[in-house]
Amino acid sequence: SSLGHGDPGSIARHIAGLYAPVLKPAEHKTIRIDPGIFDVYVGKYEVAPGAFITISREGDRFYAQPPNQDRSEIFAESETSFFLKDADAQLTFVLDARGNVTHFVLHRRDGDLEAKRMR
């Protein structure tokens, strides 16, 4: 599969910049959700051609792992919105009418990025 435009290195650098720490992340309030809710979100999401963020759960902790980086714990703000404590980034999961996750939106200071769920 082709990466389309841009070289793989520049795409990797772009993805690496997704979670770049910032001086002061926005204030968020963590809530507890039923970990079973999160199971609906677990999977691989394509953020750029050939580049994926993996969403996983371990017990009652939730994680997002960008390409070629360590996973970061994500914290629930609602049953569909999560945030990172060490970066100014939020993830909002989007479901279709049947309750299936279609994608998530990664909200960053420099704009939003859609990540399509891959089966």
C-alpha positions as a Markdown table, in Angstrom:
| # | Residue | x | y | z |
|---|---|---|---|---|
| 1 | Ser | 0.0 | 0.0 | 0.0 |
| 2 | Ser | 1.3 | 3.4 | -0.9 |
| 3 | Leu | 1.5 | 6.2 | 1.6 |
| 4 | Gly | 0.1 | 8.6 | -1.0 |
| 5 | His | 1.8 | 12.0 | -0.7 |
| 6 | Gly | 4.8 | 12.8 | 1.4 |
| 7 | Asp | 7.6 | 10.5 | 2.4 |
| 8 | Pro | 7.2 | 8.0 | 5.3 |
| 9 | Gly | 9.6 | 10.0 | 7.4 |
| 10 | Ser | 7.6 | 13.2 | 7.2 |
| 11 | Ile | 4.4 | 11.3 | 8.0 |
| 12 | Ala | 6.1 | 9.6 | 11.0 |
| 13 | Arg | 7.3 | 13.0 | 12.2 |
| 14 | His | 3.8 | 14.4 | 11.8 |
| 15 | Ile | 2.3 | 11.5 | 13.8 |
| 16 | Ala | 5.1 | 11.8 | 16.5 |
| 17 | Gly | 4.1 | 15.5 | 16.8 |
| 18 | Leu | 0.5 | 14.5 | 17.6 |
| 19 | Tyr | 1.2 | 13.9 | 21.3 |
| 20 | Ala | 4.0 | 16.5 | 21.7 |
| 21 | Pro | 3.9 | 17.7 | 25.3 |
| 22 | Val | 2.8 | 21.3 | 25.8 |
| 23 | Leu | 3.6 | 23.7 | 28.6 |
| 24 | Lys | 0.2 | 23.6 | 30.3 |
| 25 | Pro | -2.4 | 21.1 | 29.1 |
| 26 | Ala | -6.0 | 22.2 | 29.4 |
| 27 | Glu | -7.8 | 21.5 | 32.7 |
| 28 | His | -10.0 | 18.3 | 32.5 |
| 29 | Lys | -12.1 | 16.5 | 35.0 |
| 30 | Thr | -11.7 | 12.7 | 35.1 |
| 31 | Ile | -14.8 | 10.6 | 35.7 |
| 32 | Arg | -15.1 | 6.9 | 36.3 |
| 33 | Ile | -16.8 | 4.9 | 33.6 |
| 34 | Asp | -17.7 | 1.2 | 33.3 |
| 35 | Pro | -14.6 | -0.4 | 31.7 |
| 36 | Gly | -17.0 | -2.5 | 29.6 |
| 37 | Ile | -18.1 | 0.7 | 27.8 |
| 38 | Phe | -14.5 | 1.2 | 26.7 |
| 39 | Asp | -14.4 | -2.2 | 25.1 |
| 40 | Val | -16.5 | -0.8 | 22.3 |
| 41 | Tyr | -13.6 | 1.6 | 21.4 |
| 42 | Val | -10.7 | -0.9 | 21.5 |
| 43 | Gly | -9.0 | -1.4 | 18.1 |
| 44 | Lys | -6.8 | 0.2 | 15.5 |
| 45 | Tyr | -7.6 | 3.6 | 14.0 |
| 46 | Glu | -6.0 | 5.1 | 10.9 |
| 47 | Val | -4.8 | 8.7 | 11.4 |
| 48 | Ala | -2.8 | 8.9 | 8.1 |
| 49 | Pro | -2.3 | 6.5 | 5.3 |
| 50 | Gly | -0.6 | 3.5 | 6.8 |
| 51 | Ala | -0.3 | 5.1 | 10.3 |
| 52 | Phe | -2.4 | 3.8 | 13.1 |
| 53 | Ile | -3.3 | 4.7 | 16.7 |
| 54 | Thr | -4.1 | 1.6 | 18.8 |
| 55 | Ile | -6.7 | 2.0 | 21.5 |
| 56 | Ser | -6.5 | -0.7 | 24.3 |
| 57 | Arg | -7.7 | -1.5 | 27.8 |
| 58 | Glu | -5.9 | -3.1 | 30.7 |
| 59 | Gly | -8.3 | -3.7 | 33.6 |
| 60 | Asp | -9.9 | -0.4 | 34.2 |
| 61 | Arg | -7.2 | 1.7 | 32.6 |
| 62 | Phe | -7.4 | 2.9 | 29.0 |
| 63 | Tyr | -4.5 | 3.6 | 26.5 |
| 64 | Ala | -3.8 | 5.2 | 23.2 |
| 65 | Gln | -0.6 | 4.2 | 21.3 |
| 66 | Pro | 0.5 | 6.3 | 18.3 |
| 67 | Pro | 2.9 | 4.7 | 15.8 |
| 68 | Asn | 6.4 | 4.1 | 17.0 |
| 69 | Gln | 5.7 | 5.5 | 20.4 |
| 70 | Asp | 4.9 | 4.2 | 23.9 |
| 71 | Arg | 1.3 | 4.0 | 24.8 |
| 72 | Ser | -0.2 | 6.8 | 26.9 |
| 73 | Glu | -2.9 | 6.4 | 29.4 |
| 74 | Ile | -6.1 | 8.2 | 28.5 |
| 75 | Phe | -8.7 | 9.4 | 31.0 |
| 76 | Ala | -12.5 | 9.5 | 30.6 |
| 77 | Glu | -14.2 | 12.9 | 30.7 |
| 78 | Ser | -17.4 | 11.4 | 29.5 |
| 79 | Glu | -18.4 | 8.0 | 28.1 |
| 80 | Thr | -17.2 | 9.1 | 24.6 |
| 81 | Ser | -14.5 | 11.8 | 25.4 |
| 82 | Phe | -11.0 | 11.0 | 26.8 |
| 83 | Phe | -7.9 | 13.1 | 27.3 |
| 84 | Leu | -4.2 | 12.7 | 27.9 |
| 85 | Lys | -2.7 | 14.2 | 31.1 |
| 86 | Asp | 0.8 | 14.7 | 29.6 |
| 87 | Ala | -0.3 | 16.4 | 26.3 |
| 88 | Asp | -2.9 | 18.8 | 25.2 |
| 89 | Ala | -4.9 | 16.3 | 23.3 |
| 90 | Gln | -8.4 | 14.9 | 23.6 |
| 91 | Leu | -10.1 | 12.0 | 21.8 |
| 92 | Thr | -13.8 | 11.9 | 21.1 |
| 93 | Phe | -15.3 | 8.6 | 19.8 |
| 94 | Val | -18.1 | 8.8 | 17.3 |
| 95 | Leu | -20.7 | 6.1 | 17.0 |
| 96 | Asp | -23.2 | 5.3 | 14.3 |
| 97 | Ala | -27.0 | 4.8 | 14.8 |
| 98 | Arg | -26.4 | 1.1 | 15.7 |
| 99 | Gly | -23.8 | 2.0 | 18.4 |
| 100 | Asn | -20.8 | 1.0 | 16.4 |
| 101 | Val | -17.7 | 3.2 | 16.5 |
| 102 | Thr | -16.9 | 4.7 | 13.1 |
| 103 | His | -13.9 | 6.9 | 14.1 |
| 104 | Phe | -12.5 | 9.2 | 16.8 |
| 105 | Val | -11.6 | 12.8 | 16.5 |
| 106 | Leu | -8.2 | 13.8 | 18.0 |
| 107 | His | -8.6 | 17.4 | 19.2 |
| 108 | Arg | -5.3 | 19.3 | 19.4 |
| 109 | Arg | -4.3 | 22.9 | 19.8 |
| 110 | Asp | -3.4 | 23.1 | 16.1 |
| 111 | Gly | -6.6 | 21.4 | 14.8 |
| 112 | Asp | -8.6 | 18.3 | 14.8 |
| 113 | Leu | -7.7 | 15.0 | 13.1 |
| 114 | Glu | -10.1 | 12.2 | 12.3 |
| 115 | Ala | -9.0 | 8.6 | 12.8 |
| 116 | Lys | -11.1 | 6.1 | 11.0 |
| 117 | Arg | -11.7 | 2.7 | 12.7 |
| 118 | Met | -10.2 | -0.2 | 10.9 |
| 119 | Arg | -11.8 | -3.6 | 11.2 |
